Amino acid sequence: MSITTQIAHLRSSLPPHVELVAVSKTHPVEAIEEAYQAGQRCFGESRPQELKAKYEALPKDICWHMIGHLQTNKIKYIAPFVTLIESVDSARLCEAIEREAAKCGRVIDILLEVHVAAEASKTGWEPTELIAYIESGAIDALTHLRVRGIMGIASNTDDEAVIRADFDHLHHLYKQLQPRFGNSFDTLSMGMSDDYPLAIDCGSTSVRIGSMIFGERSYPQP
Ligand SMILES: *Cc1c(COP(=O)(O)O)cnc(C)c1O
């Protein structure tokens, strides 16, 4: 199926409160242009330099989400324009984004990435570490960051019960943290091509969908 068809299908089938982030990592500018023509304005990328190059080549009303692991020395490529950094997984990264955002005179929206999956390799805060960091108050001093919510990835398994338990875990944590940050804490980013209906069932407000829209990726991503 074409990119246009898939975008139309998703836009008509997702509940109105769920944002669609089209994950365009590894795909060429032409593929993003096709999705853009179909009305899609929000795209996710996982490499800072690739994100910057696409930003420069494409219309400026696109919202760019950084969804991949971010090294502190690469924040500078995206800090001037990025809409949301979804993959913030350490105190050190929070502090580095704070510095780059201040340099740009911006407040950058972020999600805190939480590790709930069974695989040890996945990035993100352990829930207890995240809660301890937030309780410490250190994040409140970072005035150029706005914490919009949390992001997570479910275990890589066909077992629906396990995936649902991961999403329930993320949703529980989201609800637990919401009063701490107030009204601007409104984003629970969970769900990908293979598991987004389940994620929406469990309270997702934003799904990150790549291969279902753009097809298989041409080269592997970390
Ligand atoms: C690549 C990626 C996606 C999209 O995955 P698909 O299975 O292609 O939909 C979503 N979230 C993150 C964090 C990713 O790295």
The ligand as a Tripos MOL2 file, in Angstrom:
@<TRIPOS>MOLECULE
LIG
   15    15     1     0     0
SMALL
NO_CHARGES

@<TRIPOS>ATOM
      1 C1         11.8490    3.0680   14.7540 C.3       1 LIG1
      2 C2         11.0350    3.4660   15.9290 C.ar      1 LIG1
      3 C3          9.6320    3.4600   15.8700 C.ar      1 LIG1
      4 C4          8.8350    2.9830   14.6590 C.3       1 LIG1
      5 O1          8.8330    1.6080   14.6020 O.3       1 LIG1
      6 P1          7.9180    0.8030   13.5310 P.3       1 LIG1
      7 O2          7.8950   -0.5680   14.0620 O.co2     1 LIG1
      8 O3          8.6130    0.9160   12.2120 O.co2     1 LIG1
      9 O4          6.5880    1.4490   13.5130 O.co2     1 LIG1
     10 C5          8.9490    3.9140   16.9870 C.ar      1 LIG1
     11 N1          9.5910    4.3440   18.1020 N.ar      1 LIG1
     12 C6         10.9250    4.3510   18.2000 C.ar      1 LIG1
     13 C7         11.5570    4.8170   19.4500 C.3       1 LIG1
     14 C8         11.6890    3.9090   17.1150 C.ar      1 LIG1
     15 O5         13.0300    3.9050   17.2300 O.3       1 LIG1
@<TRIPOS>BOND
     1     1     2 1
     2     2     3 ar
     3     2    14 ar
     4     3     4 1
     5     3    10 ar
     6     4     5 1
     7     5     6 1
     8     6     7 2
     9     6     8 1
    10     6     9 1
    11    10    11 ar
    12    11    12 ar
    13    12    13 1
    14    12    14 ar
    15    14    15 1
@<TRIPOS>SUBSTRUCTURE
     1 LIG1         1 GROUP 0 **** ****
